[in-house]
């Protein structure tokens, strides 16, 4: 799940409350939407990382047989340097890329 569309800051950014509650009219609703999207992003990243690291696993792992694999370390470092899912979700929400609807509108 590589996010090459736009640069997402990798550190904390102060946001205006007015910007966050503008799409929904309620700051709590906006935060709930961002949190659900961050969980989706996090789950996708975890699954992707698991698939990549699965190639390096062996069936006979023991404490004595542990060794370093440079590729595995590089993959892990790449994922550590990626922006956190909450930052990515917030950027997507503010850019209008997150679809959401109110349950009362479905009827």
N, C-alpha and C positions, 0 to 999 in steps of 0.2 A: 504494500500500500504506500507507494512512494508519492509524496506530495510535492510535485515540482511545479504546480500551477502558479503559486505565488510564495513569496518569502513570508514565513510565519516566524515571529520573534521567538527565540528560545529562552527568554527570560520573562519575568513578570512585567506587565504593562498596566499602568493605571487607566481605567476606563471611566467614561462619564456615565452615570446612571441613566441619564436621559437617552443616550444612544442605545443602551441595553433594553430599556423598556419600550422603546418606540414601536418595534414590530408587533408586540402583543398588547401593550397598554398596561402591563403588570410586570414588575421586576421579578417577582417570584416565579411567575409562569415562564419568563425568559430564562431564568437560571435553571429551571427544571428541564426545559428544552435543550439548553446547552449541555446539561449534565447527562441527559440521555444520549445525545449525539457523541459526547466524549466517551461514554461507555461502549458505544458501537465501534468507535475508532480504536479504542484500547483493545477490545476483543479481536478485531481484525489484525491489529499489529501483533498481538500475542500469538494468534494462530499462524501468521506468516513467519514469525521468528521461530516458532516451534517446528514448522516444516523445514526451515533452513538448518536448524541445529540438529534435527533428527538424523541428518546424513552423517553426523559425526558420532552418534551414539553407538556403543558396542553392547553386545548381549552379555558379556562377562565383565561388567564393571565391578571393581573392588578398589579399596583405598590404596593398595600398593600399585595398581596398574594405571593410576591417573597420570596423564601426561598433557602437556600443552600442545595445542594445535593453533598455529598462527591464523589460519583462515577463520576458525571459530572465534578467536579473540577479536579479529577485525569485524566480523559480523555483529558481535555483541556491542562493540564500541560504536559502530554505525547507528544501531538502534538507540544507544544511550545518548547520542548527540542529537537525535531527532527532537523536534519540538514536542512538548507534552500534549496528550490528547485534549486536555481542557483548553489549551491555547489555540489548537487547530480548530476545535469546535466553536470557540468564541469568534474566531476570524470568519469561519463559514457562516455563522449566525448573523454577524454584522454585515457581511457581504450579500446576504439574502440567498444563500445557497442551501439552507436547511429548510426542508418542507415540514410544515406542522399544521395541524388542524385541531379545532375544538370538538370534543365529542358531541356537544349539543348541536353542532351544525350538521351532523350526519343525518338527522331525521327529516 
